[in-house]
Amino acid sequence: MPRSSAYGAFGAAGDGVTDDTQAFSKGWDAACQAERSSVVFLVPDKYSFLAQSILFKGPCKSYLLFQLDGRIVAPNGPNKWSSRNGKSDWLDFYGIHGMTMQGGGLIDGRGEKWWNLSCTSKGSGCDHTPNALRFLKSSNLKPEHRWNSQEACNNVEIHHSRISAGDDCISLGDGRHDVDIMNVTCGPSLGISIGSLGRDKSEACAKNITVRDSVIKQSDNGLRIKTWQGGSGAVSKINFNNIGMDKVQLHPAAAQGDGELNLDPPFCWKAYGIIETRVTRPLRSCMMGELPKNKFVLQQDSNKRC
């Protein structure tokens, strides 16, 4: 199988200090444009590649295997990011239709200095904090390795991964469907979430999403379905099965609103194994209670796209 690597032909140093952004971009372009049945993009073992913001853009002419054996590291703190690159995103995969990401390497967002900023410590958030790793307008993806954060698209399998982040391990937004998450260890983090959906009174949908045989540990939240007040749409065919919780403050919950909601009493539940339950009111904080007997149902307008 033909290979393309940032190290070697494209001039990456792989010492964790030299900026290897351009070498990565050139290596990706060569792999993406290769007219083969499949091509390997190799991040070799025993090397550490410092990268600023990169857009891994498709569509590509062949099926790609992103073999992550080494390390990809972000700039070490806000003041180390190049002024030529935006800080809103770090590693973005856009328009990729057919790729497997695997290996025993590491994608290290070096988030500690970001999360120590005053705006995050006060709980207000920072508009300029970058997203570590995202897949946008992509399909037929199979990520299987260790990373820090991910936002998936459609027809995605996330298996055998260890994820830690200052935010959600995995966040699935509007329009996401056919996602299978299995054997994932998540944490420290804010957990795994669907949403937030319906912001600014928009219509949002998510369906056919499974999280199974996984562990969430040292996290503020477990599994969440998050919606905004005033939004519309549907969340359907969601399966949470065999999820272990270790030092998790809030267990599986359905919440409305990303900010603090002064609504009383809150509604939530503590559950193990497979759960199906009804969303009856927005959530502010969680009270432990018995698992409800009723089903999870969201009403929808038959004329809407969901």
Secondary structure, DSSP 8 states (H G I E B T S, - for coil): --EEETBTTT-B--EEEEE-HHHHHHHHHHHHH--SSEEEEEE-TT-EEE---EEEE---SSEEEEEE-SEEE--SSGGGS-TTS-SSEEEEEES-EEEEEEEEEEEE---HHHHTSHHHHTTS--TT--EEEEEES-EEEEEEEEES-EE--EEEEEEEEEE--SS-SEEE-TTEEEEEEEEEEE-SBS-EEEEEE-GGG-EEEEEEEEEEEEEEEEEEESEEEEE-TT-EEEEEEEEEEEEEEEEEEE-SEEEE-SS----SS-------SS------S--SS-------SS-------TTS--
